[in-house]
Amino acid sequence: MQRSRLRIALATALFTATGCVFGGGSGTGNSSVHSAPPPLTREAPEEPPVAIEADAPAPFARPAANTAELALAPHAEAPVEADAHLALAEPEKEFEGEGLGFERGADKLAVWVPKDEALHFDVLVDLPVFGNVTAGQVVLSAHVEPYMPGLPGATPADGPQKWMGSIESVATGSHLGYTLREVLKSRLLPQDFPRMYYTDVQTGSENRKKELKLGTQDGKYVDNYRNDGHCKGCNNREHYVDSNWLWGKPSHCDGCKRAEHRVWRPAKTREVPAGTLDMLSAVYLARTMVREGHTSETLSMVDELKLWDVQLTQGVRKRIEVPAGKFDCVEVRLKSSVPVGEPPPKDGFEGLFGLKGTIQVWLDAKTGVPVQIQGEFPIKLLASKLDVYVQLKSFQGAPAGFAPVR
């Protein structure tokens, strides 16, 4: 299993005893409901593009300029002539409502995706002697956008507008020469396959890519997964390094961390229960559970090709104080187990942000907005576990009714 995004940060914190593991990015949040330190923005350099196969739609795509706009681009002052063969495209429609309910099948709770929301979090680690240490920063955002079919003409021009939900988690930071930018994205699409399209791209000192597709193929609900790896023994001379010995010959590099030296491995497919979610979407299902007033929910979740049964259980209500303010919250516990017939994974369950075991999510009791996520992070070097807190720092575009209590 690839190294978790927090593993380097936590190890550094333990041995440097400094106050901040990741000196995170900077940004502005002038529309935040609560005054807070400048939140992390998503203006860091973009990660290398993830290859999308022909049957997957372009994520976050915006409709191209219409024909008239393209024709007039070089001469903006030219008038538009009336032409029976030239029809101006209608302005892009705006989604109405606070969010989109993404259906998972009959008798299954939908995943509710906010229309346009950004939540900024600090990741804190409770270290012995030193107390809470900042180990990173995360921006969790969600959008509802026009659905762009993968094949031209798949949706009639005069048909109703369809919408897609997009969820994104961005973790960034740097410390002592180690840099990190990891982007998780989940697209919830109104089509059979991929019904859900999940990607994990890490850049910086270490580079890797993962891609997960969930949906119906040949009458079966499947998990299609692939990842990249170091190109072992390829013939590309650019991947060769000189020998340390005067008489030695150049040889292929061995397990370097460069993104350009990694290649996609063949995809693997397995059948999973209908309505199975990726770990990012599972957090938003917990939100839906609170919004709808449910006390428990069971779901299937995949991590790469590993299948888990996850039990969401609503617990006590409590006022939680985080950097963004005080909120009336309800506890939701995420407890995982291995389905019958599945081989137990060697490393156990690893949830969002690299947390292990039973994970607590404190959600706003009215809207379901996550305020604090709590779990354990294992440190093998110390043969112990550390408490990790992912705490809300600032927010924009949250549903109506979400605000700190006085």
C-alpha positions in Angstrom: 0.0 0.0 0.0 1.2 3.5 -0.8 2.4 5.7 2.0 -0.4 7.8 3.5 -0.2 11.5 3.0 0.2 12.1 6.7 2.8 9.4 7.5 5.8 11.7 6.5 4.3 14.7 8.3 3.7 12.8 11.5 7.2 11.2 11.6 8.7 14.6 11.0 6.7 16.1 13.9 7.9 13.4 16.3 11.6 13.9 15.6 11.8 17.6 15.0 9.5 18.7 17.9 8.5 21.8 16.0 5.1 23.4 16.1 4.0 22.9 12.5 4.7 19.8 10.4 3.3 21.2 7.2 3.8 24.9 6.5 0.6 25.0 4.5 -0.4 27.3 1.7 -2.0 30.7 1.9 -5.2 32.1 0.5 -8.2 34.3 1.2 -11.7 33.5 2.4 -13.5 36.8 2.4 -16.9 35.1 2.1 -16.4 33.0 5.2 -19.2 33.1 7.7 -16.8 33.1 10.6 -13.5 35.1 11.0 -10.6 32.7 10.8 -6.9 32.5 9.6 -6.5 32.8 5.8 -7.8 29.5 4.5 -5.9 27.3 2.1 -6.8 27.8 -1.6 -6.6 25.6 -4.6 -4.2 27.8 -6.5 -1.2 25.5 -6.2 0.2 24.1 -9.5 -2.2 21.6 -11.0 -1.3 17.9 -10.8 -0.5 16.1 -14.1 -3.7 15.2 -16.0 -5.2 11.9 -15.3 -5.9 9.9 -18.4 -9.7 9.3 -18.9 -10.8 6.5 -21.2 -13.3 7.1 -23.9 -16.3 6.0 -21.9 -15.7 8.5 -19.1 -16.9 12.1 -19.4 -14.6 15.0 -19.1 -14.6 16.1 -15.4 -15.4 19.6 -14.5 -15.8 20.4 -18.2 -17.5 23.6 -19.2 -19.4 23.9 -22.5 -17.2 25.3 -25.3 -17.8 28.7 -26.7 -20.6 28.7 -29.3 -19.9 28.9 -33.1 -20.7 32.6 -33.3 -18.3 33.4 -30.4 -15.5 31.5 -32.0 -16.1 33.2 -35.4 -16.0 36.6 -33.8 -13.0 36.1 -31.6 -10.4 37.7 -33.9 -12.7 40.7 -34.7 -14.9 41.4 -31.7 -16.3 44.5 -33.3 -17.9 42.7 -36.2 -21.7 42.6 -36.1 -23.5 39.2 -35.9 -25.4 38.7 -39.2 -28.7 36.9 -39.1 -28.2 33.4 -40.5 -30.6 30.6 -40.7 -27.7 28.1 -40.3 -26.2 29.9 -37.3 -28.0 29.6 -34.0 -26.6 31.2 -30.9 -26.4 28.7 -28.0 -28.5 29.3 -24.9 -26.7 30.6 -21.8 -25.6 27.9 -19.5 -28.3 26.9 -17.1 -27.8 27.4 -13.4 -28.6 24.6 -11.0 -31.6 25.4 -8.8 -31.6 24.3 -5.2 -29.0 23.8 -2.5 -27.7 20.5 -3.7 -28.1 17.4 -5.8 -29.3 14.0 -4.5 -27.3 11.3 -6.3 -29.4 8.1 -6.4 -27.7 4.8 -5.6 -30.5 2.4 -6.3 -33.8 1.3 -4.8 -34.1 1.4 -1.0 -30.6 3.0 -0.7 -30.0 6.4 0.8 -28.9 9.0 -1.8 -25.6 10.9 -1.6 -26.4 14.6 -1.3 -23.9 16.9 -3.0 -24.0 20.7 -2.1 -24.3 23.1 -5.0 -21.1 25.1 -4.4 -19.3 24.6 -1.1 -15.7 24.8 0.2 -14.7 23.6 3.7 -11.2 24.4 5.0 -9.7 22.1 7.6 -6.6 21.9 9.8 -5.2 18.4 10.5 -4.0 18.2 14.1 -2.1 15.4 15.8 -2.1 14.8 19.5 1.6 14.1 20.3 2.9 13.1 23.7 4.4 16.0 25.7 3.9 18.5 22.8 0.1 18.3 22.6 -1.7 19.1 19.4 0.6 19.8 16.4 -0.6 20.9 13.0 0.2 18.1 10.5 -1.4 19.5 7.4 -4.3 21.3 5.8 -7.2 20.1 3.6 -9.8 21.8 1.5 -13.0 19.7 1.0 -15.2 21.1 -1.8 -18.3 20.1 -3.6 -20.1 21.3 -6.7 -23.1 20.6 -8.9 -22.3 21.1 -12.6 -23.8 20.5 -16.0 -23.4 16.9 -17.2 -21.3 16.6 -20.3 -21.9 13.2 -22.0 -18.8 11.3 -23.1 -20.1 10.8 -26.7 -21.5 13.6 -28.9 -25.2 13.3 -29.4 -25.8 11.0 -26.5 -28.2 13.5 -25.0 -30.8 15.2 -27.4 -30.1 18.9 -27.8 -33.7 19.7 -26.8 -33.7 17.2 -23.9 -33.7 18.2 -20.2 -30.4 19.4 -18.7 -28.7 16.7 -16.6 -26.4 17.4 -13.7 -23.4 15.8 -12.1 -22.0 16.0 -8.6 -18.3 16.6 -8.0 -16.5 16.2 -4.6 -12.8 17.1 -4.2 -10.3 16.9 -1.3 -7.0 18.8 -1.7 -4.2 18.3 0.8 -1.1 20.5 0.4 2.0 21.4 2.4 5.8 21.3 2.6 8.4 20.9 5.4 12.1 20.4 5.4 12.3 20.0 1.7 9.4 17.5 1.5 6.5 18.8 -0.6 3.0 17.4 -1.0 -0.1 18.0 -3.0 -2.7 15.2 -3.1 -6.0 15.6 -4.8 -8.9 13.2 -4.4 -11.8 13.6 -6.7 -15.1 11.8 -7.0 -17.6 12.5 -9.9 -21.1 11.3 -9.5 -22.6 10.9 -13.0 -26.1 10.3 -14.4 -25.0 7.3 -16.5 -24.5 3.5 -16.1 -20.7 3.5 -16.4 -18.8 4.9 -14.9 -21.5 5.8 -12.5 -18.8 7.1 -10.1 -15.4 8.1 -11.2 -12.7 8.5 -8.5 -9.1 9.6 -8.8 -6.2 10.1 -6.4 -3.2 12.1 -7.7 -0.2 12.9 -5.5 2.6 15.2 -6.7 5.6 16.8 -5.1 8.4 14.8 -3.5 6.5 11.6 -4.3 4.2 11.0 -7.3 1.5 8.5 -7.9 -1.9 8.2 -9.5 -4.9 6.0 -8.9 -8.2 5.7 -10.8 -11.4 3.9 -9.8 -14.6 3.5 -11.8 -17.8 2.1 -10.4 -20.9 1.3 -12.4 -22.9 -1.3 -14.3 -21.2 -3.3 -17.1 -22.8 -6.3 -18.8 -25.5 -6.3 -16.1 -23.1 -6.4 -13.2 -22.0 -3.6 -10.8 -18.2 -3.5 -11.0 -15.2 -1.8 -9.6 -12.6 -1.1 -12.3 -9.2 0.0 -10.8 -5.8 0.9 -12.0 -2.8 2.7 -10.7 0.6 3.7 -11.9 4.1 2.5 -10.9 7.7 2.9 -11.6 8.7 1.8 -15.1 11.0 -1.1 -14.3 13.6 -1.9 -17.0 12.1 0.2 -19.9 14.3 1.1 -22.9 13.8 4.9 -22.5 17.4 6.2 -22.3 16.1 9.3 -20.5 15.4 7.0 -17.5 19.1 5.8 -17.3 21.5 7.1 -14.7 25.3 7.0 -14.6 27.2 4.5 -12.5 28.9 5.6 -9.3 32.0 3.6 -10.6 34.3 5.0 -13.3 34.2 1.7 -15.1 30.5 1.2 -14.7 27.9 1.7 -17.4 24.7 3.7 -17.3 21.7 1.7 -16.1 18.0 2.1 -15.6 17.0 4.1 -12.5 15.6 2.0 -9.6 12.3 3.1 -8.0 12.8 6.9 -8.3 9.9 9.2 -7.4 9.7 11.2 -10.6 6.2 11.4 -12.1 7.6 11.1 -15.7 9.1 7.7 -14.8 5.8 6.2 -13.9 3.4 4.4 -16.2 -0.1 3.1 -15.9 -0.4 -0.6 -14.9 -3.2 -2.8 -16.5 -6.6 -2.2 -15.0 -8.3 -4.9 -12.9 -12.1 -5.4 -12.5 -14.1 -7.1 -9.8 -17.8 -7.3 -9.1 -19.1 -5.4 -6.1 -22.6 -4.8 -4.6 -24.8 -2.2 -6.4 -24.5 1.2 -4.9 -20.9 0.7 -3.6 -19.2 4.0 -2.8 -15.6 5.3 -2.7 -14.3 6.7 0.6 -14.8 10.3 -0.3 -18.5 9.8 -1.3 -19.1 7.8 1.9 -18.4 11.0 4.0 -21.2 12.8 2.1 -23.5 9.8 2.6 -23.0 10.4 6.3 -24.1 14.0 5.7 -27.2 12.8 4.0 -28.1 10.5 6.9 -28.1 13.5 9.3 -30.0 15.8 6.9 -32.7 13.1 6.5 -32.9 12.3 10.2 -31.7 8.7 9.9 -30.0 7.1 12.9 -28.0 4.4 11.0 -27.0 3.3 7.5 -25.0 0.4 6.1 -23.0 0.7 2.9 -20.4 -1.1 0.8 -17.2 0.9 0.2 -14.1 0.1 -2.0 -10.5 1.1 -1.4 -8.7 0.2 -4.6 -9.9 -3.4 -5.1 -10.6 -4.0 -1.4 -14.3 -4.2 -0.3 -15.5 -3.1 3.1 -18.9 -3.1 4.9 -19.3 0.2 6.7 -21.8 0.9 9.4 -22.8 4.5 10.0 -24.3 5.0 13.4 -25.6 8.2 14.9 -24.6 8.9 18.4 -24.8 11.7 21.0 -25.3 15.4 20.4 -22.6 17.7 21.6 -21.3 21.3 21.1 -18.0 21.1 19.3 -15.6 24.0 19.2 -13.2 24.2 16.3 -11.3 27.2 14.7 -14.4 28.1 12.7 -16.5 28.5 15.9 -18.8 26.5 18.1 -21.4 24.2 16.5 -24.2 22.0 17.7 -23.2 18.6 16.3 -24.3 15.0 16.2 -21.8 12.2 16.3 -21.7 9.7 13.5 -19.3 6.7 13.9 -17.9 4.8 10.8 -17.2 1.2 11.8 -15.7 -1.1 9.1 -15.7 -4.8 8.7 -14.7 -7.4 6.1 -17.6 -8.8 4.1 -18.2 -12.6 4.3 -16.0 -14.3 1.8 -13.5 -11.4 1.4 -9.9 -12.0 2.4 -8.8 -9.8 5.3 -6.4 -7.0 4.0 -2.9 -7.0 5.5 -3.0 -3.4 6.6 -6.6 -3.1 7.9 -9.1 -0.4 7.0 -7.7 3.0 6.1 -10.2 5.7 5.8 -10.1 9.3 4.6 -6.9 11.2 5.6 -5.2 7.9 6.4 -7.2 7.3 9.6 -7.6 3.8 11.0 -10.2 1.8 12.9 -13.5 3.3 14.1 -13.7 6.9 12.8 -15.8 9.6 14.4 -17.4 12.3 12.3 -19.0 15.3 14.1 -21.6 16.8 11.8 -23.7 19.9 12.2 -27.0 18.7 13.6 -29.1 20.8 11.1 -27.3 20.6 7.8 -24.9 17.7 8.1 -21.8 19.8 7.4 -18.7 18.0 8.8 -17.2 20.0 11.6 -14.6 17.6 13.0 -13.3 14.2 12.0 -11.5 12.1 14.6 -9.6 8.8 14.3 -6.3 7.1 15.0 -3.1 7.1 13.0 -0.7 4.3 13.5 3.0 4.9 13.9 4.8 1.6 13.4 8.1 3.1 14.5 6.7 3.7 18.0 4.4 0.7 18.0 1.6 3.0 19.0 -1.4 5.0 17.7 -1.9 8.8 17.7 -5.2 10.6 17.9 -5.8 12.8 14.8 -8.4 15.6 14.6 -9.5 17.2 11.3 -11.1 20.4 12.3 -13.1 23.0 10.3 -11.3 26.3 10.0 -13.5 28.3 7.6 -16.2 27.7 5.0 -17.9 29.2 2.0 -21.2 28.2 0.3 -22.5 26.0 3.1 -26.2 25.2 3.2 -28.6 27.8 4.7 -28.8 27.4 8.4 -25.1 26.4 9.0 -23.5 28.9 11.3 -21.7 29.0 14.6 -23.9 29.2 17.7 -23.6 32.3 19.9 
